[in-house]
Amino acid sequence: MWENNYFLKTLKQQAFLVDKFLNPYFIQISTTFNLYKPLLTFFLIAVFLVWVIFQFIKLVLVWKEKNKPISILEIIPPSSTQQSQLTTIRLFDSVYGLLKQRSWTMNFFDLYKSYAFEILSTKNDGIKYLLRVSKEDATIIRKTIISYLPGIEVKNASDYLETNIINYQVTDFKLTKHLAFPLKKQDSLKEYDPIAYITGSMTKLTEHELVAFQCIVSPVNGSINKAINKLRNLFLKNSDVLTMLSNPESLHSGYPFIFQLIVQVALLPVGLLVLIFTGGREGPFLPIAATARPRYESTYKDIIESQIKQKMDQPLFATSLRLLVLSKSTMTKAKVRKGFVAALAPFANGAYQSLKPKKYLKLQVVRNMLFWLYQHRLLTPFNKFVLSVTELSDLYHFPYTRTTKTENISKNFSKQLPAPLSLKQQKNKDIYFANNVYGGSRTPIGLTTDERRRHVYILGATGTGKTTMLLSMIKQDLEHGKGLAVLDPHGDLTEQILSTIPRNRLPDVVYFNPDDIGYPIGINLLELTPGLDPESALREKEFIAESIISVFHKIYTDKYSGPRMEYILRNTIHTAFTVPGATLFTIYKLLINTSFRKSVTRNITDENLKDFWRYEFAKAGDYQKVKMISPITNKIGRFLFSPTAKRILDQEKSTISFDSILNDGKILLANLSKGKIGEDNSNVFGVLLMAKIQLAALKRARIPEKKRRDFYLYVDEFQNFATPAFAQILSEARKYRLSAILAHQTTSQLEETSLVNVTLANTGTVICFRTANPEDERMILPQFRPYIDKGEIASLPSYHFYMRLGALHPEEPFSGITTPVKLSYSQNRVNEVIASSRNLYAKKWIEPKKNDIQAAPRIAKKTFKKQSKSFALLP
């Protein structure tokens, strides 16, 4: 029956013809194959070896990249951060641009570097933001972050995973759907900040517990990059993207190619028949094209596709998202993991995309592998976790402080400010005392001679670094042979300086220590400079009178130091000038000793003084006289019974010359410790020393300006010595080369607020350490506006300060850190300095024989040579 079937006969004949037609070709192909079989085998082996070598080199490059020097940067945001989502996106755009730059070898093998963004939480250190980058990129990343958020602090940190870690749990996260679907966009930071839930889940830890959130990022490459490009092409062709995403394997290039190759080989006989029947127009390989899917309209579908397109149009990162928990408690690890997974729930984009933990086999080797990947900050192999810069900025950013109040987040409550151009140019500075640290760059802070001549004002609470800064300045002045004076109401500063005096400067040191009553230095307040012309003598008398009056204003309240007291004291002082060898106690004697007063007033020639004693003072009743003079005699009388004051102020001839101290560049160290000599004595001696120094500076008017030697006056806690006449030092001293460096704790210590304004108006350099007094901030903050905000001065760490240089050319303020001063205390050196000062500028005290407080003191005769003729020493 089959033999009579026409169709079968025809098919058999056609098959015979095909076989007859193709047989020569198959024989030729077989012969050719056998001929080239060794060569083909060699080619395949060579291709395989090339592939193996390629992969080996790729692994070597990955290993070298992993072992390159790295930097761990700790990022400390300001206390107030309100950066928008857009600014954070631009930050990650810059990071992407940096990572895309690679060497030709990395480009050839399609490899990229990776960065690790981490949030670390411990009980002791709170919550910190960390960034792990290659060392060669650290400087660029630091600059980028500072540009992103001015005032942010970026500093080097150590790796918290360097030691052996046990009791750990690593959770690796993944996207639940295809990588093209985006997470939910977080663009309402002003109402809600998702980072609050992430950081909030990392709090409430106990000792030795640690929680860390890690985000490894690297630009996409390889098959993932090809799949993304295919998606982008689908959008260009206006294809049905959502339908294509239902078969995501079709978007990847590797597996479909292999599948198509197998199908083509299987259908090769059919293709050959097609080739014969079409006369060679088609075949032998049959085209297998994906069926075009018609696009249909849907509002919801358009929204999803629009979100996908927005993600695909952005820079994309291959990402690994992990959570590390270190704790001995299994329950704690489980709770933290559960809380962190819940914190990621707001990122879920409906049913299309979300984040969830990956499931791994519960084997120790798997746990070790996950921790190894975490520790070395490596992407998870064969990972299809892709995030756009928008998604990454939502997952990792600084808290929006208006809505986020997570506890224990490390913040910078006082921003760092960059050094001005003048400091970076590094002109010749006279002294250096601090460093500006900004953006990883360190710039020495110093002052030129001209800037110092315009005075320096230092404000700051105790223990903030003022003394360290003063010590640094003083030490350099001592080493450079400068003349200086230090007024110290506590005594600690001068005692530290004593051991730093260079040996070659021992003869220059005048150690004024009122508590050293066995060797008092003589200072006669009423002593006039010998050889003055009449006009100069009148000016000096007036200046001395004003200085003494300022002392009484300083130690008395306005109730007792009013115009009447000032009037009587002024007349008495000018009368005392007529007495040879007059001292401060001559004023006291004129007021209480009638016979002495009459003997003095009998010989005065000034009519005004005569009228005062004859018509005003003499006609007052006894009660009125007591009332008039008691404010003066009470204080001066107190000094009579104070050995520290009397032995210094009752010497007719001063043992030191302030003219010589300034002009010869000597060193005056005034130890005015209140705890040793009393507050009144400390204030009095401080004001008097400042007056004497000011008077010596004014006398320099007779010296050509170019020959006036620079002298530096350091006054610690200067509010103790500030008087209305003090403003004259600041306004006029510069031309006489007297440079003041004034330091104190708070502006509230100044009895007159106007003195603060005068001080700020006449000082070229203002330095402010931490101060908690709101009044200080009100007074000093305008000096640094708008670069620092309210509350930042009160939050400065110890040894940190803000500084404004306005001496020559006004510049923006900047921040600084004081330079530690290395002091090697030597008691032998201290003893040498004190002995030298006693020998040259003091005299051994011998008690008077008469038991009379008014008796003149006897001073032991000198057994040593005088150092200079300019010093008037007692015989």
C-alpha positions in Angstrom: 0.0 0.0 0.0 2.8 2.3 0.9 4.6 1.4 -2.3 1.6 2.6 -4.3 1.4 5.9 -2.4 2.4 8.7 -4.8 3.3 11.1 -2.0 5.7 8.8 -0.4 7.3 7.9 -3.6 7.8 11.5 -4.4 9.2 12.2 -0.9 11.6 9.2 -1.3 12.8 10.4 -4.7 13.3 14.0 -3.3 15.2 12.6 -0.3 17.4 10.5 -2.6 18.1 13.6 -4.7 18.9 15.6 -1.6 21.2 12.9 -0.4 22.8 12.6 -3.8 23.1 16.4 -3.9 24.5 16.9 -0.4 26.6 13.8 -0.1 29.6 15.4 -1.9 29.3 18.4 0.4 29.2 16.2 3.5 32.2 14.2 2.2 34.0 17.5 1.5 33.1 18.9 4.9 34.2 15.7 6.6 37.5 15.7 4.7 38.1 19.4 5.5 37.3 18.8 9.2 39.7 15.9 9.4 42.3 18.0 7.7 41.9 21.0 10.0 41.0 19.0 13.1 44.4 19.5 14.8 44.4 23.2 14.0 40.8 23.5 15.3 41.6 21.6 18.4 44.6 23.9 19.0 42.4 26.9 18.4 39.8 25.8 20.9 42.5 25.0 23.5 44.1 28.4 22.8 40.8 30.2 23.2 40.2 28.3 26.5 43.7 29.2 27.8 43.2 32.9 26.8 39.9 32.9 28.7 41.6 31.3 31.8 44.5 33.8 31.6 42.0 36.6 31.2 40.1 35.6 34.2 43.3 35.0 36.2 44.6 38.5 35.4 41.2 39.9 36.3 41.4 38.1 39.7 44.9 39.5 40.2 43.7 43.0 39.5 40.8 42.6 41.9 43.3 41.3 44.6 45.7 44.2 44.0 42.8 46.7 44.2 41.6 45.1 47.5 45.1 45.3 49.0 45.8 48.9 48.0 46.3 51.4 50.9 42.9 52.6 52.1 41.7 55.5 54.2 38.8 55.4 56.7 37.2 58.9 56.9 34.9 59.8 59.8 32.4 62.4 58.6 31.1 64.6 61.4 28.1 66.8 60.2 27.3 70.1 61.8 24.7 70.1 64.6 22.2 71.6 62.1 21.9 69.9 58.7 19.1 70.7 56.3 20.5 69.6 53.0 17.9 68.8 50.4 17.6 65.5 48.6 18.9 67.2 45.4 22.2 68.3 47.1 22.8 64.7 48.3 22.1 63.4 44.8 24.7 65.7 43.4 27.2 64.5 46.0 26.7 60.9 44.8 26.9 62.1 41.2 30.4 63.4 42.0 31.2 60.0 43.7 30.0 58.2 40.5 32.1 60.5 38.3 35.2 59.7 40.4 34.6 56.0 40.4 34.1 56.0 36.6 37.7 57.2 36.1 39.9 54.1 35.8 43.2 53.0 34.3 43.4 51.4 30.8 44.0 48.0 32.4 40.9 48.4 34.6 39.0 49.5 31.6 40.2 46.6 29.4 39.1 44.1 32.1 35.9 46.0 32.8 36.7 46.6 36.5 35.8 49.5 38.8 36.9 50.5 42.3 34.3 50.5 45.0 33.7 52.8 48.1 32.1 51.8 51.3 29.6 54.1 53.0 28.9 53.0 56.6 27.0 54.1 59.7 28.6 52.7 62.9 26.9 52.7 66.4 28.5 51.8 69.7 27.6 52.7 73.3 30.7 54.8 74.0 31.1 56.6 70.7 27.5 56.9 69.6 26.5 56.9 65.9 29.2 57.8 63.4 29.3 58.2 59.7 32.3 56.5 58.0 33.6 56.3 54.5 36.2 53.8 53.3 38.0 54.8 50.1 41.4 54.2 48.5 44.1 56.4 49.8 44.8 58.0 46.5 41.1 59.2 46.3 40.9 60.3 50.0 41.9 63.9 49.4 39.4 64.4 46.5 36.6 62.8 48.4 37.4 65.0 51.4 37.2 68.1 49.2 34.0 66.9 47.6 32.2 66.3 51.0 33.3 69.7 52.3 32.0 71.4 49.2 28.7 69.5 49.7 28.3 70.7 53.3 30.4 73.6 54.5 31.3 73.3 58.1 31.4 69.5 58.0 34.4 67.9 59.7 36.2 65.1 57.9 39.0 63.4 59.8 40.9 60.1 59.5 39.8 57.2 61.6 40.9 53.7 62.3 39.1 50.6 61.1 36.8 49.2 63.7 37.2 45.7 62.2 40.9 45.3 62.4 41.0 43.0 65.5 39.6 39.5 65.7 35.9 39.6 65.7 33.6 36.9 67.2 29.9 36.8 68.1 29.0 38.5 64.8 26.0 38.3 62.5 26.0 39.7 58.9 22.8 40.2 57.0 22.9 40.7 53.3 20.0 42.5 51.6 18.6 42.3 48.1 16.0 43.8 45.8 12.8 41.7 45.7 12.1 42.4 42.0 14.0 43.2 38.9 16.8 45.7 39.3 15.0 48.2 37.0 12.2 48.8 39.5 13.0 51.7 41.8 12.6 52.0 45.5 10.1 54.5 46.8 11.4 58.1 46.4 12.0 59.9 49.7 11.5 63.6 48.7 9.7 65.0 51.8 12.6 65.3 54.2 11.0 68.4 55.8 8.1 66.3 57.0 9.8 62.9 57.4 13.3 61.6 57.2 13.7 57.8 56.7 17.3 57.9 58.1 15.7 58.5 61.5 14.4 54.9 61.5 17.7 53.4 60.3 19.8 55.2 63.0 17.0 54.8 65.6 17.3 51.0 65.1 21.0 51.2 66.0 20.6 52.8 69.5 20.2 51.4 73.0 23.3 49.3 72.9 25.2 47.9 75.9 28.9 47.7 76.5 30.9 45.8 73.8 28.0 45.7 71.4 28.2 47.1 67.9 25.8 47.7 65.0 27.0 48.8 61.6 25.1 49.5 58.3 27.3 49.1 55.2 26.6 50.2 51.6 29.2 49.1 49.0 28.9 51.0 45.7 30.6 50.6 42.3 29.5 51.6 38.8 27.6 48.8 37.0 29.6 46.7 34.5 29.5 43.4 32.7 26.2 41.7 31.8 24.2 44.0 34.2 25.4 47.0 32.2 24.3 45.3 29.0 20.9 44.5 30.4 20.5 48.1 31.4 21.5 49.4 28.0 18.9 47.0 26.5 16.2 48.5 28.7 17.2 52.0 27.7 16.9 50.9 24.0 13.4 49.6 24.7 12.4 53.0 25.9 13.9 54.6 22.8 11.8 52.2 20.7 8.7 52.9 22.7 8.4 49.1 23.5 6.3 47.5 26.2 8.9 47.6 29.0 6.8 46.1 31.7 5.9 43.1 29.6 9.6 42.6 28.8 10.5 42.8 32.4 8.1 39.9 33.1 10.8 37.8 31.4 13.9 39.4 32.8 16.3 36.7 31.5 15.7 38.0 28.0 17.4 41.2 29.0 20.6 39.5 29.9 23.0 38.6 27.1 24.7 35.4 28.2 22.0 32.7 28.6 19.8 33.6 25.5 22.8 33.4 23.2 23.6 29.9 24.4 20.0 28.9 24.1 19.7 30.3 20.6 22.9 28.5 19.5 21.5 25.1 20.6 18.2 25.7 18.8 20.0 26.7 15.6 22.2 23.6 15.6 19.1 21.4 16.2 17.2 23.0 13.3 20.2 22.9 10.9 18.7 20.0 8.7 15.5 21.9 8.2 17.5 25.0 7.4 19.4 23.1 4.7 16.1 22.1 3.1 15.0 25.7 3.1 18.3 26.6 1.5 17.7 24.1 -1.3 14.0 25.0 -2.0 14.7 28.7 -2.0 17.6 28.5 -4.3 20.0 29.7 -1.6 18.0 32.9 -0.8 17.3 31.7 2.9 18.9 29.3 5.3 20.7 27.3 6.4 20.2 29.1 9.8 16.7 30.0 10.6 16.0 33.4 12.2 14.6 33.2 15.7 13.4 36.7 16.7 11.5 37.7 19.8 7.9 38.3 19.1 7.2 42.0 19.3 4.8 42.8 22.1 2.3 45.5 21.2 2.2 48.4 23.6 -1.1 49.2 25.4 -2.1 52.3 27.3 -2.6 52.3 31.1 -2.2 55.2 33.5 -0.8 53.1 36.3 1.5 51.3 33.9 2.7 54.6 32.6 3.5 55.8 36.1 5.6 52.6 36.8 7.4 52.9 33.4 8.1 56.5 34.1 9.7 55.6 37.4 11.8 52.9 35.7 12.9 55.3 33.1 13.9 57.9 35.7 16.0 55.3 37.4 17.6 54.0 34.2 18.5 57.6 33.1 20.6 58.2 36.3 24.1 57.0 37.1 23.7 53.5 38.5 25.7 51.7 41.2 26.2 48.0 41.7 25.5 47.8 45.4 25.8 45.5 48.4 23.7 46.4 51.4 24.6 44.8 54.7 24.0 44.9 58.4 26.6 43.8 61.0 25.7 43.1 64.6 28.3 42.2 67.3 26.8 40.9 70.5 27.1 38.0 72.8 23.3 37.8 73.0 21.5 35.9 70.3 18.3 37.7 71.2 19.9 41.1 70.8 21.2 40.2 67.4 17.7 39.0 66.4 16.0 42.1 67.7 18.5 44.5 66.0 18.1 42.6 62.7 14.3 42.7 63.0 14.3 46.4 63.8 16.6 47.2 60.9 14.5 45.3 58.4 11.5 47.2 59.6 13.4 50.5 59.2 13.8 49.7 55.5 10.0 49.2 55.0 9.4 52.9 54.0 11.6 52.3 50.9 9.1 49.7 49.6 7.5 50.9 46.3 4.2 49.2 46.5 4.3 45.6 45.2 7.0 46.4 42.7 10.1 46.8 44.7 11.4 46.5 48.3 14.4 45.4 50.3 14.6 42.1 52.1 17.4 39.9 53.6 18.9 37.3 51.5 18.6 33.7 52.6 21.8 31.6 52.9 22.5 28.2 54.1 23.1 28.2 57.9 26.6 26.9 57.6 29.7 28.3 59.4 31.6 28.6 56.1 28.8 30.8 54.7 28.8 33.0 57.8 32.6 33.3 57.5 32.3 34.2 53.8 29.7 36.9 54.5 31.8 38.4 57.3 34.9 38.3 55.0 33.1 40.2 52.3 31.9 42.7 54.9 35.3 43.1 56.5 37.1 43.7 53.1 34.2 45.9 51.8 33.7 43.7 48.7 30.6 43.5 46.5 28.7 40.2 46.8 29.5 38.0 43.8 26.8 37.4 41.1 24.8 40.3 42.7 22.0 42.0 40.7 21.5 44.8 43.3 21.5 48.1 41.4 20.7 51.5 42.9 20.5 54.9 41.3 22.1 58.0 42.9 18.6 59.0 44.0 18.0 55.7 45.8 21.4 55.8 47.3 21.0 59.3 48.6 17.7 58.3 50.3 19.4 55.3 52.0 22.6 57.1 53.1 22.5 60.8 54.1 22.9 63.0 57.2 19.9 63.5 59.4 17.6 66.4 58.4 17.8 67.9 61.9 14.5 69.8 61.7 12.6 66.4 61.7 15.3 64.0 63.0 16.3 63.9 66.6 18.1 60.5 66.9 20.1 60.3 70.1 23.9 60.0 70.2 24.6 60.9 66.6 28.2 62.4 66.4 27.9 66.0 65.5 30.1 69.0 65.1 28.6 71.8 67.2 31.2 74.3 66.1 32.1 74.3 62.4 35.6 74.5 61.1 36.5 77.5 59.0 39.2 77.6 56.3 42.4 79.8 56.7 42.3 83.1 54.8 44.6 83.7 51.9 47.1 85.7 53.9 47.9 82.7 56.1 48.2 80.3 53.2 50.7 82.7 51.5 53.0 82.1 54.4 54.5 85.6 54.7 57.2 86.0 57.3 55.5 85.6 60.6 56.9 86.9 63.9 55.4 84.1 65.9 53.4 80.9 65.3 51.0 79.6 68.0 48.3 77.4 66.4 47.2 75.5 63.3 44.2 75.8 61.0 42.9 72.3 60.1 40.3 72.3 57.3 39.6 69.7 54.7 42.7 67.7 55.6 45.0 70.6 55.1 47.0 72.0 58.0 48.0 75.7 57.8 50.2 77.3 60.6 48.6 80.3 62.3 50.9 83.2 63.2 51.1 87.0 63.3 53.5 89.4 61.6 55.2 92.1 63.6 52.9 94.7 62.2 49.8 92.7 63.1 51.1 92.3 66.7 51.5 96.0 67.0 47.8 96.4 66.6 47.2 94.3 69.7 45.6 90.9 70.3 42.5 90.2 72.3 41.9 86.7 73.7 38.6 85.6 75.3 37.8 82.2 76.7 36.6 80.3 79.8 39.2 78.7 82.1 40.7 75.5 80.8 40.0 76.2 77.1 43.6 76.9 76.0 44.3 80.5 76.6 47.3 79.9 78.8 48.7 77.4 76.2 48.5 80.0 73.5 50.1 82.7 75.7 52.9 80.3 76.7 53.6 79.5 73.0 53.8 83.2 72.2 56.0 84.1 75.2 58.3 81.1 74.6 59.0 82.3 71.1 59.6 85.9 72.2 62.0 84.7 74.8 63.9 82.6 72.3 64.0 85.5 69.8 65.4 88.0 72.3 62.3 90.1 72.5 61.4 92.4 75.4 58.2 91.5 77.2 56.2 91.9 80.3 53.8 89.4 81.8 51.2 90.4 84.3 49.7 87.2 85.9 47.1 87.5 88.7 47.2 83.7 89.3 51.0 83.2 89.4 50.9 79.8 87.5 51.8 81.4 84.1 54.9 83.2 85.4 56.1 80.1 87.3 55.9 78.1 84.1 57.8 80.7 82.2 60.7 80.8 84.8 61.9 77.3 83.7 61.8 78.3 80.0 64.1 81.3 80.3 67.2 80.8 78.0 70.4 80.9 80.0 71.7 83.8 77.9 68.7 85.9 79.0 69.1 85.4 82.7 70.4 89.0 83.3 67.3 90.4 81.5 64.8 88.9 83.8 63.1 91.1 86.4 61.0 88.8 88.5 58.5 90.9 90.3 57.1 88.8 93.1 55.6 90.8 96.0 55.4 87.6 98.1 59.2 87.5 98.1 59.2 90.0 101.0 62.8 89.2 101.9 64.0 90.7 98.6 61.5 93.4 97.6 61.8 95.3 94.3 61.4 99.0 94.9 58.8 100.9 93.0 58.3 104.6 93.9 55.0 105.7 92.3 55.9 109.4 92.8 59.4 109.1 91.5 60.0 111.4 88.5 62.4 110.9 85.7 65.5 112.9 86.5 66.6 115.6 84.0 63.2 116.5 82.6 62.5 119.9 81.3 59.7 121.8 83.2 57.0 121.0 80.6 57.9 117.3 80.4 57.9 117.2 84.2 54.4 118.7 84.4 53.1 116.1 81.9 54.7 113.2 83.9 53.3 114.5 87.1 49.8 114.6 85.6 50.2 111.1 84.2 51.3 109.7 87.6 48.4 111.5 89.3 45.9 110.0 86.9 47.4 106.5 87.4 47.1 106.7 91.1 43.6 108.0 90.9 42.8 105.1 88.5 44.0 102.7 91.2 41.5 104.1 93.7 38.7 103.9 91.1 39.6 100.3 90.5 39.6 99.2 94.2 36.8 101.4 95.3 33.1 101.5 94.3 31.7 104.7 92.9 30.2 105.4 96.3 33.6 106.0 97.8 35.6 107.1 94.7 33.5 110.0 93.5 34.6 113.4 92.3 35.2 114.7 95.8 37.7 112.0 96.6 39.4 112.4 93.3 39.7 116.1 93.8 41.3 115.7 97.2 43.6 113.0 96.1 44.8 115.0 93.0 45.7 118.0 95.2 47.5 115.8 97.7 49.5 114.0 95.0 50.7 117.2 93.4 51.6 118.5 96.9 53.6 115.3 97.6 55.7 116.0 94.4 57.2 119.0 96.3 58.5 116.7 99.0 62.0 115.2 98.2 61.9 111.4 98.1 58.1 111.3 98.4 56.4 107.9 98.2 52.8 106.8 98.2 52.8 107.0 102.0 53.7 110.7 101.8 50.2 111.2 100.6 48.9 109.4 103.7 51.1 111.5 106.0 50.0 114.8 104.4 46.4 113.9 105.1 46.7 112.7 108.7 49.7 114.5 110.1 48.9 118.2 110.7 52.4 119.4 111.5 53.9 117.6 108.6 51.2 119.0 106.3 51.9 122.6 107.5 55.6 122.2 107.0 55.1 121.1 103.4 52.3 123.5 102.4 54.3 126.4 103.9 56.9 126.0 101.1 54.7 125.3 98.1 54.6 127.9 95.4 51.6 126.8 93.3 48.7 129.1 94.2 46.1 126.6 93.4 47.5 124.1 95.9 47.9 126.9 98.5 44.2 127.8 98.1 43.1 124.2 98.5 45.0 123.7 101.7 44.3 127.1 103.1 40.6 127.8 102.2 39.1 124.4 101.6 40.9 121.7 103.6 41.8 123.9 106.6 38.3 125.4 107.1 36.6 122.0 107.2 35.6 120.6 110.5 37.2 117.6 112.1 34.2 115.4 111.2 34.2 116.7 107.6 38.0 116.1 107.2 37.6 112.5 108.4 34.8 112.0 105.9 36.8 113.6 103.1 40.0 111.7 103.6 38.9 108.3 104.9 38.4 106.7 101.5 42.1 107.6 100.7 43.7 106.9 104.1 41.8 103.6 104.6 43.4 102.1 101.6 46.9 103.6 101.9 46.8 102.9 105.6 46.1 99.2 104.8 49.3 99.1 102.7 51.2 100.3 105.7 50.5 97.1 107.5 51.0 94.9 104.4 54.6 93.9 104.2 54.3 93.0 100.6 53.0 96.5 99.7 54.9 98.6 102.1 58.4 97.2 101.4 57.9 97.8 97.7 56.1 101.1 97.7 58.0 102.8 100.5 61.4 102.9 98.9 62.4 106.4 97.9 64.5 105.2 94.9 63.1 102.6 92.5 65.3 99.6 92.0 64.1 99.0 88.5 63.8 101.4 85.5 60.8 100.8 83.3 62.5 102.9 80.6 65.3 100.5 80.6 63.0 97.5 80.6 61.3 98.7 77.4 64.2 100.2 75.6 66.7 97.5 76.4 64.3 94.6 75.7 64.2 93.1 79.2 61.8 90.6 80.6 59.4 91.6 83.4 57.6 88.7 85.0 55.0 89.9 87.5 53.7 87.1 89.8 50.6 88.8 91.2 49.1 85.7 92.7 45.9 86.7 94.5 46.2 83.6 96.7 49.6 84.9 98.1 49.3 88.7 98.3 45.6 89.2 98.3 43.2 90.5 95.7 43.6 94.3 96.5 47.4 94.1 96.4 47.2 92.1 93.2 45.0 94.6 91.5 46.9 97.6 92.8 50.3 96.3 91.6 48.8 95.3 88.3 47.4 98.7 87.6 50.6 100.4 88.8 52.8 98.2 86.6 50.6 98.9 83.6 50.8 102.6 84.3 54.5 102.6 84.6 54.9 100.6 81.4 52.5 103.0 79.6 54.5 106.0 80.9 57.8 104.5 79.7 56.2 103.9 76.3 55.0 107.5 76.1 58.5 108.7 76.9 59.6 107.1 73.6 58.3 110.1 71.8 61.8 111.5 72.2 63.3 108.4 70.4 63.1 108.2 66.6 60.4 105.8 65.5 62.7 103.5 63.7 64.8 103.1 66.8 61.9 102.2 69.1 62.3 98.6 70.1 59.1 96.4 70.0 57.9 95.5 73.5 55.1 93.0 74.2 52.8 93.3 77.2 51.0 90.1 78.1 48.1 90.6 80.5 46.3 87.5 81.8 42.8 88.2 83.3 43.3 91.8 82.3 39.9 92.8 83.7 41.7 92.9 87.1 43.8 95.8 85.8 41.5 97.4 83.3 40.9 101.1 84.1 39.4 103.9 82.0 43.0 105.0 81.3 43.7 101.6 79.9 42.0 102.5 76.6 44.9 104.9 76.0 47.3 102.0 75.9 45.4 100.4 73.0 44.8 103.6 71.1 48.3 105.2 71.4 50.7 102.4 72.3 51.2 101.1 68.7 53.1 104.2 67.6 55.4 103.7 70.6 55.9 100.0 69.7 54.1 98.7 72.8 52.0 95.7 71.7 49.4 94.4 74.1 48.2 90.8 74.3 45.1 90.8 76.5 43.3 87.7 77.8 40.4 87.1 80.1 37.6 84.7 80.8 34.4 86.6 80.2 33.3 90.1 79.3 31.1 90.2 82.4 34.2 90.5 84.5 34.7 94.0 83.1 32.8 96.5 85.3 32.3 98.9 82.5 30.8 97.4 79.3 32.3 100.3 77.3 35.7 98.8 78.0 34.8 95.8 76.0 33.7 98.0 73.0 36.9 100.0 73.4 39.0 96.9 73.5 37.4 95.4 70.4 37.6 98.6 68.6 41.3 99.0 69.1 42.5 95.4 68.7 43.4 94.2 65.3 43.3 90.4 66.2 40.4 88.9 68.1 40.7 85.3 69.3 37.7 83.5 71.0 37.8 80.2 72.8 34.8 78.5 74.3 32.7 80.7 76.6 29.4 79.8 78.1 28.3 83.3 79.1 25.4 84.4 76.8 26.6 88.0 77.2 30.0 87.1 75.8 28.4 85.7 72.6 26.3 88.8 72.3 29.4 91.0 72.5 31.8 88.9 70.4 29.6 87.1 67.8 29.4 90.2 65.5 33.2 89.9 65.1 32.6 86.5 63.3 29.2 87.0 61.6 28.0 85.6 59.2 30.5 82.7 59.2 29.5 81.2 62.5 26.1 81.0 64.1 24.6 81.5 67.6 25.7 78.7 70.0 28.8 77.7 68.2 31.2 79.7 70.4 29.7 78.0 73.5 30.3 74.6 71.8 33.9 74.9 70.9 36.1 72.0 72.2 39.0 72.8 74.4 42.1 74.3 72.6 39.9 75.2 69.6 39.1 78.8 68.8 37.8 81.2 66.2 40.0 84.0 65.1 39.6 87.2 63.1 42.6 89.0 61.5 41.7 92.6 60.8 44.9 94.3 61.6 46.0 95.2 58.1 43.4 94.0 55.6 40.0 92.7 56.9 39.6 89.0 56.2 37.0 86.3 56.9 37.4 84.6 60.3 38.8 81.2 60.6 39.1 78.4 63.1 42.3 77.1 64.8 43.7 74.6 67.3 46.5 75.7 69.7 49.9 74.2 69.3 51.0 72.2 72.4 54.0 73.7 74.2 56.7 71.4 75.3 58.0 72.6 78.6 60.7 70.8 80.6 60.5 72.0 84.1 63.8 72.6 85.8 63.9 73.7 89.4 67.6 74.6 89.1 66.8 77.0 86.2 64.0 78.5 88.3 66.4 79.1 91.2 69.0 80.6 88.9 66.4 83.1 87.5 65.2 84.1 90.9 68.7 84.5 92.2 69.8 86.6 89.3 66.7 88.9 89.6 67.3 89.3 93.3 70.9 90.1 92.7 70.3 92.7 90.0 66.9 94.3 90.7 66.0 93.7 94.4 67.6 94.4 97.8 67.6 92.3 100.9 65.2 93.7 103.5 66.4 94.6 107.1 63.8 95.6 109.6 64.0 99.2 110.8 65.3 99.7 114.4 62.6 102.1 115.3 59.2 100.6 116.2 57.4 103.1 114.0 55.4 102.3 110.9 56.5 105.6 109.4 60.2 105.0 109.9 62.1 104.7 106.7 63.2 101.2 105.9 66.8 100.2 105.9 68.1 98.3 102.9 71.2 96.1 103.0 74.0 97.6 101.1 74.7 96.0 97.7 77.7 93.6 97.6 77.3 93.2 93.8 78.0 95.3 90.8 75.2 97.3 89.2 74.0 96.0 85.9 73.2 99.3 84.2 73.6 102.9 85.0 70.0 103.5 84.0 68.8 101.8 87.2 68.5 104.0 90.3 69.5 101.7 93.1 69.4 102.5 96.8 72.8 103.0 98.4 
